[in-house]
Amino acid sequence: KNDMETIADKLRAHASKTPSNWREEAEFRLENKTWLRYSQMVAMKMLERMEELGLTQKMLAEKMNCSQQYVSNVLKGKENLSLETLFKIETALNLKLVCEPDFA
């Protein structure tokens, strides 16, 4: 075997057994760029407020009555947030993300 065949064999030996979905993820990011940017803005506001209040993800999860993993996904911009979840975030962090309701 030549060097190139040896290298190719080594790469195949370490290749993942499950197919990569990088292309689908890249296409999703392109198609949803605006929404993802908004999601990142929400995450940044949350992180800033959590830091101000000294809250961990676990503490925020407890205040929101959800799992720490869910909070982590929200902070990574991986969750499509419902109005209910946005309200829970706003309430738990005493933070306005959407709008001030006018219940008068």
DSSP file (Angstrom, degrees, kcal/mol; ACC not computed):
  #  RESIDUE AA STRUCTURE BP1 BP2  ACC     N-H-->O    O-->H-N    N-H-->O    O-->H-N    TCO  KAPPA ALPHA  PHI   PSI    X-CA   Y-CA   Z-CA
    1    1 A K              0   0    0      0, 0.0     2,-0.1     0, 0.0     0, 0.0   0.000 360.0 360.0 360.0 143.8    0.0    0.0    0.0
    2    2 A N     >  -     0   0    0      1,-0.1     4,-2.0     4,-0.0     5,-0.2  -0.403 360.0 -96.9 -87.9 174.8    1.1    3.5   -0.7
    3    3 A D  H  > S+     0   0    0      1,-0.2     4,-2.5     2,-0.2     5,-0.2   0.870 122.2  53.9 -60.2 -39.9    1.0    6.3    1.9
    4    4 A M  H  > S+     0   0    0      1,-0.2     4,-2.4     2,-0.2    -1,-0.2   0.893 108.8  48.4 -65.0 -39.6   -2.3    7.7    0.5
    5    5 A E  H  > S+     0   0    0      2,-0.2     4,-2.3     1,-0.2    -1,-0.2   0.894 111.5  50.8 -66.3 -39.2   -4.0    4.3    0.8
    6    6 A T  H  X S+     0   0    0     -4,-2.0     4,-2.1     2,-0.2    -2,-0.2   0.914 111.5  47.2 -63.9 -43.9   -2.7    3.9    4.4
    7    7 A I  H  X S+     0   0    0     -4,-2.5     4,-2.5     2,-0.2    -2,-0.2   0.924 111.7  50.5 -63.9 -44.3   -4.0    7.4    5.4
    8    8 A A  H  X S+     0   0    0     -4,-2.4     4,-2.4     1,-0.2    -2,-0.2   0.891 109.4  51.6 -61.7 -39.9   -7.4    6.7    3.8
    9    9 A D  H  X S+     0   0    0     -4,-2.3     4,-2.0     2,-0.2    -1,-0.2   0.914 110.2  48.8 -62.2 -42.9   -7.6    3.4    5.7
   10   10 A K  H  X S+     0   0    0     -4,-2.1     4,-1.2     2,-0.2    -2,-0.2   0.908 111.1  49.9 -64.1 -42.1   -6.9    5.1    9.0
   11   11 A L  H  X S+     0   0    0     -4,-2.5     4,-0.5     1,-0.2     3,-0.4   0.914 110.6  49.4 -63.6 -42.3   -9.5    7.8    8.2
   12   12 A R  H >< S+     0   0    0     -4,-2.4     3,-0.9     1,-0.2    -1,-0.2   0.873 105.9  57.6 -63.1 -36.7  -12.1    5.2    7.4
   13   13 A A  H 3< S+     0   0    0     -4,-2.0    -1,-0.2     1,-0.2    -2,-0.2   0.811 113.0  39.8 -63.6 -29.6  -11.3    3.3   10.7
   14   14 A H  H 3< S+     0   0    0     -4,-1.2    -1,-0.2    -3,-0.4    -2,-0.2   0.397  89.2 120.1-101.1   2.1  -12.1    6.5   12.7
   15   15 A A  S << S-     0   0    0     -3,-0.9     2,-0.1    -4,-0.5    -3,-0.0  -0.343  72.7-100.7 -68.6 147.6  -15.2    7.5   10.7
   16   16 A S        -     0   0    0      1,-0.1    -1,-0.1     2,-0.1     4,-0.1  -0.400  18.3-140.8 -67.0 142.8  -18.5    7.8   12.4
   17   17 A K  S    S+     0   0    0     -2,-0.1    -1,-0.1    -3,-0.1    -2,-0.1   0.733  86.9  69.2 -76.5 -23.3  -20.9    4.9   12.0
   18   18 A T  S    S-     0   0    0      1,-0.1    -2,-0.1     0, 0.0     2,-0.0  -0.780  95.8-107.3 -97.1 141.7  -23.8    7.3   11.8
   19   19 A P        -     0   0    0      0, 0.0     2,-0.2     0, 0.0    -2,-0.1  -0.356  33.8-115.2 -67.9 145.3  -24.1    9.6    8.8
   20   20 A S        -     0   0    0     -4,-0.1     3,-0.2     1,-0.1     4,-0.1  -0.545  17.7-162.8 -78.0 142.8  -23.4   13.3    9.3
   21   21 A N     >  +     0   0    0     -2,-0.2     4,-2.2     1,-0.1     5,-0.2  -0.085  50.4 124.2-114.2  33.9  -26.2   15.7    8.8
   22   22 A W  H  > S+     0   0    0      1,-0.2     4,-2.6     2,-0.2     5,-0.2   0.871  72.1  54.4 -61.3 -37.4  -24.0   18.8    8.5
   23   23 A R  H  > S+     0   0    0      2,-0.2     4,-2.5     1,-0.2    -1,-0.2   0.932 109.2  46.7 -64.6 -44.8  -25.5   19.7    5.2
   24   24 A E  H  > S+     0   0    0      1,-0.2     4,-2.5     2,-0.2    -1,-0.2   0.902 113.2  49.8 -62.9 -40.6  -29.1   19.7    6.6
   25   25 A E  H  X S+     0   0    0     -4,-2.2     4,-2.4     2,-0.2    -2,-0.2   0.905 111.2  48.7 -65.1 -41.1  -28.0   21.8    9.5
   26   26 A A  H  X S+     0   0    0     -4,-2.6     4,-2.1     2,-0.2    -2,-0.2   0.912 112.4  48.1 -64.7 -42.6  -26.2   24.3    7.3
   27   27 A E  H  X S+     0   0    0     -4,-2.5     4,-2.7     2,-0.2    -2,-0.2   0.901 110.6  52.0 -64.0 -41.1  -29.3   24.6    5.1
   28   28 A F  H  X S+     0   0    0     -4,-2.5     4,-1.9     1,-0.2    -2,-0.2   0.927 109.3  50.0 -59.9 -45.4  -31.5   25.0    8.1
   29   29 A R  H  < S+     0   0    0     -4,-2.4    -2,-0.2     1,-0.2    -1,-0.2   0.899 112.7  46.9 -61.7 -41.1  -29.3   27.8    9.4
   30   30 A L  H >< S+     0   0    0     -4,-2.1     3,-1.0     1,-0.2    -2,-0.2   0.928 114.2  46.2 -65.8 -45.2  -29.4   29.6    6.0
   31   31 A E  H 3< S+     0   0    0     -4,-2.7    -1,-0.2     1,-0.2    -2,-0.2   0.778 122.2  36.6 -68.4 -27.0  -33.2   29.3    5.7
   32   32 A N  T 3X S+     0   0    0     -4,-1.9     4,-3.0    -5,-0.2     5,-0.3  -0.002  75.7 127.4-116.3  27.1  -33.8   30.4    9.3
   33   33 A K  H <> S+     0   0    0     -3,-1.0     4,-2.1     1,-0.2     5,-0.1   0.885  75.6  45.7 -55.2 -45.9  -31.1   33.0    9.6
   34   34 A T  H  > S+     0   0    0      2,-0.2     4,-2.0     1,-0.2    -1,-0.2   0.937 115.0  46.1 -66.0 -47.5  -33.4   35.8   10.8
   35   35 A W  H  > S+     0   0    0      1,-0.2     4,-2.4     2,-0.2    -2,-0.2   0.907 112.8  50.8 -61.3 -42.0  -35.2   33.7   13.3
   36   36 A L  H  X S+     0   0    0     -4,-3.0     4,-2.3     1,-0.2    -1,-0.2   0.876 107.6  53.1 -65.1 -36.9  -32.0   32.3   14.6
   37   37 A R  H  X S+     0   0    0     -4,-2.1     4,-1.9    -5,-0.3    -1,-0.2   0.909 110.1  48.1 -63.7 -41.2  -30.5   35.8   15.1
   38   38 A Y  H  X S+     0   0    0     -4,-2.0     4,-2.3     2,-0.2    -2,-0.2   0.920 110.3  52.0 -63.1 -43.8  -33.6   36.7   17.1
   39   39 A S  H  X S+     0   0    0     -4,-2.4     4,-2.3     1,-0.2    -2,-0.2   0.883 108.7  50.7 -60.3 -39.8  -33.2   33.5   19.2
   40   40 A Q  H  X S+     0   0    0     -4,-2.3     4,-2.5     2,-0.2    -1,-0.2   0.878 107.5  53.5 -66.0 -37.5  -29.6   34.4   19.9
   41   41 A M  H  X S+     0   0    0     -4,-1.9     4,-2.3     2,-0.2    -2,-0.2   0.921 109.1  48.6 -62.9 -43.5  -30.6   37.9   21.0
   42   42 A V  H  X S+     0   0    0     -4,-2.3     4,-2.4     1,-0.2    -2,-0.2   0.929 111.5  50.3 -60.5 -45.3  -33.1   36.4   23.5
   43   43 A A  H  X S+     0   0    0     -4,-2.3     4,-2.8     1,-0.2    -2,-0.2   0.899 109.5  50.5 -61.3 -41.7  -30.4   34.0   24.7
   44   44 A M  H  X S+     0   0    0     -4,-2.5     4,-2.5     2,-0.2    -1,-0.2   0.914 110.7  48.5 -64.5 -42.4  -27.9   36.9   25.2
   45   45 A K  H  X S+     0   0    0     -4,-2.3     4,-2.2     2,-0.2    -1,-0.2   0.907 112.6  49.5 -63.2 -40.3  -30.5   39.0   27.2
   46   46 A M  H  X S+     0   0    0     -4,-2.4     4,-3.0     2,-0.2    -2,-0.2   0.942 111.2  48.3 -62.2 -47.8  -31.2   35.9   29.3
   47   47 A L  H  X S+     0   0    0     -4,-2.8     4,-2.3     1,-0.2    -2,-0.2   0.903 111.3  50.3 -61.8 -42.1  -27.5   35.3   30.0
   48   48 A E  H  X S+     0   0    0     -4,-2.5     4,-2.2     2,-0.2    -1,-0.2   0.928 114.2  44.3 -61.1 -45.1  -26.9   38.9   30.9
   49   49 A R  H  X S+     0   0    0     -4,-2.2     4,-2.3     2,-0.2    -2,-0.2   0.894 110.8  53.8 -68.7 -39.7  -29.8   38.9   33.3
   50   50 A M  H  X>S+     0   0    0     -4,-3.0     5,-2.7     1,-0.2     4,-1.0   0.909 109.9  48.9 -59.4 -41.1  -28.9   35.5   34.8
   51   51 A E  H ><5S+     0   0    0     -4,-2.3     3,-0.6    -5,-0.2    -2,-0.2   0.925 109.9  51.0 -64.4 -44.5  -25.4   36.9   35.5
   52   52 A E  H 3<5S+     0   0    0     -4,-2.2    -1,-0.2     1,-0.2    -2,-0.2   0.890 117.1  40.1 -58.2 -40.2  -26.8   40.0   37.1
   53   53 A L  H 3<5S-     0   0    0     -4,-2.3    -1,-0.2    -5,-0.1    -2,-0.2   0.525 109.6-121.4 -89.0  -6.8  -29.0   37.9   39.4
   54   54 A G  T <<5 +     0   0    0     -4,-1.0     2,-0.4    -3,-0.6    -3,-0.2   0.842  57.4 156.7  69.8  33.8  -26.4   35.2   40.0
   55   55 A L      < -     0   0    0     -5,-2.7    -1,-0.2    -6,-0.2     2,-0.2  -0.749  31.9-150.6 -97.1 138.5  -28.6   32.5   38.6
   56   56 A T     >  -     0   0    0     -2,-0.4     4,-2.4     1,-0.1     5,-0.2  -0.494  35.1-103.8 -89.8 170.0  -27.3   29.2   37.2
   57   57 A Q  H  > S+     0   0    0      1,-0.2     4,-2.7     2,-0.2     5,-0.2   0.904 124.1  52.4 -59.6 -40.9  -29.2   27.3   34.5
   58   58 A K  H  > S+     0   0    0      2,-0.2     4,-2.0     1,-0.2    -1,-0.2   0.909 108.9  48.7 -63.1 -42.6  -30.4   24.9   37.1
   59   59 A M  H  > S+     0   0    0      2,-0.2     4,-1.9     1,-0.2    -1,-0.2   0.912 112.6  48.0 -64.7 -42.1  -31.8   27.7   39.3
   60   60 A L  H  X S+     0   0    0     -4,-2.4     4,-2.1     1,-0.2    -2,-0.2   0.911 108.9  54.5 -64.4 -41.5  -33.5   29.3   36.3
   61   61 A A  H  X>S+     0   0    0     -4,-2.7     5,-2.4     1,-0.2     4,-0.9   0.901 107.3  50.5 -58.4 -41.9  -35.0   25.9   35.3
   62   62 A E  H  <5S+     0   0    0     -4,-2.0     3,-0.4     1,-0.2    -1,-0.2   0.903 110.3  49.1 -63.7 -40.8  -36.4   25.5   38.8
   63   63 A K  H  <5S+     0   0    0     -4,-1.9    -1,-0.2     1,-0.2    -2,-0.2   0.830 116.6  42.7 -66.8 -31.4  -38.0   29.0   38.6
   64   64 A M  H  <5S-     0   0    0     -4,-2.1    -1,-0.2    -5,-0.1    -2,-0.2   0.512 109.2-124.2 -91.4  -6.4  -39.5   28.1   35.2
   65   65 A N  T  <5S+     0   0    0     -4,-0.9     2,-0.3    -3,-0.4    -3,-0.2   0.947  74.6 104.6  59.3  51.4  -40.5   24.6   36.2
   66   66 A C  S   <S-     0   0    0     -5,-2.4    -1,-0.2    -6,-0.1     2,-0.2  -0.829  75.6 -76.2-144.2-177.5  -38.6   22.9   33.5
   67   67 A S     >  -     0   0    0     -2,-0.3     4,-1.8     1,-0.1     5,-0.1  -0.493  29.8-124.2 -86.7 156.3  -35.4   21.0   33.1
   68   68 A Q  H  > S+     0   0    0      1,-0.2     4,-2.5     2,-0.2     5,-0.1   0.851 113.9  59.1 -62.9 -34.2  -31.9   22.4   33.1
   69   69 A Q  H  > S+     0   0    0      2,-0.2     4,-2.3     1,-0.2    -1,-0.2   0.889 103.3  50.9 -63.1 -39.3  -31.4   20.7   29.7
   70   70 A Y  H  > S+     0   0    0      2,-0.2     4,-2.4     1,-0.2    -1,-0.2   0.931 110.0  49.1 -63.5 -45.3  -34.3   22.7   28.3
   71   71 A V  H  X S+     0   0    0     -4,-1.8     4,-2.6     1,-0.2    -2,-0.2   0.913 109.8  53.0 -59.6 -42.4  -32.8   26.0   29.6
   72   72 A S  H  X S+     0   0    0     -4,-2.5     4,-1.1     1,-0.2    -1,-0.2   0.918 109.1  48.4 -58.8 -44.7  -29.5   25.0   28.0
   73   73 A N  H  <>S+     0   0    0     -4,-2.3     5,-3.1     2,-0.2     6,-0.5   0.882 110.4  51.4 -64.4 -38.4  -31.2   24.4   24.7
   74   74 A V  H ><5S+     0   0    0     -4,-2.4     3,-1.5     1,-0.2    -2,-0.2   0.932 109.5  50.2 -61.9 -45.2  -32.9   27.8   24.9
   75   75 A L  H 3<5S+     0   0    0     -4,-2.6    -1,-0.2     1,-0.3    -2,-0.2   0.704 109.5  51.6 -69.2 -18.9  -29.6   29.4   25.7
   76   76 A K  T 3<5S-     0   0    0     -4,-1.1    -1,-0.3    -5,-0.2    -2,-0.2   0.446 116.6-115.6 -91.5  -2.4  -28.1   27.7   22.6
   77   77 A G  T < 5S+     0   0    0     -3,-1.5    -3,-0.2    -4,-0.3    -2,-0.1   0.778  80.4 124.6  74.5  26.5  -30.9   28.9   20.4
   78   78 A K      < +     0   0    0     -5,-3.1     2,-0.4    -6,-0.2    -4,-0.2   0.345  50.8  78.5-101.2   5.7  -32.1   25.4   19.8
   79   79 A E  S    S-     0   0    0     -6,-0.5     2,-1.0    -5,-0.2    -2,-0.0  -0.941  70.7-138.5-119.5 137.2  -35.7   25.9   21.0
   80   80 A N        -     0   0    0     -2,-0.4     2,-0.2   -41,-0.0    -6,-0.0  -0.819  38.0-138.4 -88.4 103.4  -38.6   27.5   19.1
   81   81 A L        -     0   0    0     -2,-1.0     2,-0.1    -7,-0.1    -2,-0.0  -0.421   9.4-144.9 -77.0 132.2  -40.1   29.3   22.1
   82   82 A S     >  -     0   0    0     -2,-0.2     4,-2.5     1,-0.1     5,-0.2  -0.410  30.7-107.7 -80.2 165.4  -43.8   29.5   22.6
   83   83 A L  H  > S+     0   0    0      1,-0.2     4,-2.4     2,-0.2     5,-0.2   0.877 122.2  56.4 -61.0 -36.3  -45.4   32.6   24.1
   84   84 A E  H  > S+     0   0    0      2,-0.2     4,-2.3     1,-0.2    -1,-0.2   0.925 108.3  45.9 -61.3 -44.6  -45.9   30.7   27.3
   85   85 A T  H  > S+     0   0    0      2,-0.2     4,-2.6     1,-0.2    -2,-0.2   0.912 111.0  52.2 -67.1 -41.4  -42.2   29.9   27.5
   86   86 A L  H  X S+     0   0    0     -4,-2.5     4,-2.7     1,-0.2    -1,-0.2   0.913 110.0  50.0 -58.3 -41.6  -41.3   33.5   26.7
   87   87 A F  H  X S+     0   0    0     -4,-2.4     4,-2.8     2,-0.2    -2,-0.2   0.913 109.7  50.4 -62.3 -43.5  -43.6   34.6   29.5
   88   88 A K  H  X S+     0   0    0     -4,-2.3     4,-2.8     2,-0.2    -2,-0.2   0.900 111.5  48.4 -62.1 -40.7  -42.0   32.1   32.0
   89   89 A I  H  X S+     0   0    0     -4,-2.6     4,-2.2     2,-0.2    -2,-0.2   0.943 112.7  48.0 -63.4 -47.8  -38.5   33.5   31.0
   90   90 A E  H  X>S+     0   0    0     -4,-2.7     5,-1.9     1,-0.2     4,-1.0   0.911 115.0  45.4 -59.6 -43.3  -39.7   37.0   31.5
   91   91 A T  H  <5S+     0   0    0     -4,-2.8     3,-0.3     2,-0.2    -2,-0.2   0.927 113.7  48.0 -67.2 -45.9  -41.3   36.2   34.9
   92   92 A A  H  <5S+     0   0    0     -4,-2.8    -1,-0.2     1,-0.2    -2,-0.2   0.841 124.1  31.8 -65.5 -33.4  -38.4   34.2   36.2
   93   93 A L  H  <5S-     0   0    0     -4,-2.2    -1,-0.2    -5,-0.2    -2,-0.2   0.431 101.2-125.8-104.1  -0.8  -35.8   36.9   35.2
   94   94 A N  T  <5 +     0   0    0     -4,-1.0     2,-0.4    -3,-0.3    -3,-0.2   0.972  67.7 135.3  49.3  58.2  -38.0   40.0   35.7
   95   95 A L      < -     0   0    0     -5,-1.9     2,-0.6    -6,-0.2    -1,-0.2  -0.993  56.0-134.1-140.3 138.3  -37.1   40.8   32.1
   96   96 A K        +     0   0    0     -2,-0.4     4,-0.1     1,-0.2    -9,-0.1  -0.867  34.3 155.6 -98.9 119.4  -39.1   42.1   29.1
   97   97 A L  S    S+     0   0    0     -2,-0.6    -1,-0.2     2,-0.2     3,-0.1   0.729  74.8  20.0-106.9 -35.6  -38.4   40.3   25.9
   98   98 A V  S    S-     0   0    0      1,-0.3     2,-0.3   -12,-0.1    -2,-0.1   0.858 116.2 -48.9-103.4 -77.4  -41.5   40.7   23.9
   99   99 A C        -     0   0    0      0, 0.0    -1,-0.3     0, 0.0    -2,-0.2  -0.985  49.2 -96.3-159.2 162.0  -43.7   43.6   25.0
  100  100 A E        -     0   0    0     -2,-0.3     2,-0.1    -4,-0.1    -4,-0.0  -0.766  46.3-126.6 -84.4 118.6  -45.3   45.1   28.0
  101  101 A P        -     0   0    0      0, 0.0     2,-0.7     0, 0.0    -1,-0.0  -0.363  10.8-147.6 -68.8 146.4  -48.9   43.9   28.3
  102  102 A D        +     0   0    0      1,-0.1    -2,-0.0    -2,-0.1     0, 0.0  -0.853  28.6 162.5-114.7  93.6  -51.6   46.5   28.6
  103  103 A F              0   0    0     -2,-0.7    -1,-0.1     1,-0.2     0, 0.0   0.205 360.0 360.0 -96.4  15.3  -54.4   44.9   30.7
  104  104 A A              0   0    0     -3,-0.0    -1,-0.2     0, 0.0    -2,-0.0   0.503 360.0 360.0 -67.5 360.0  -56.1   48.1   31.5
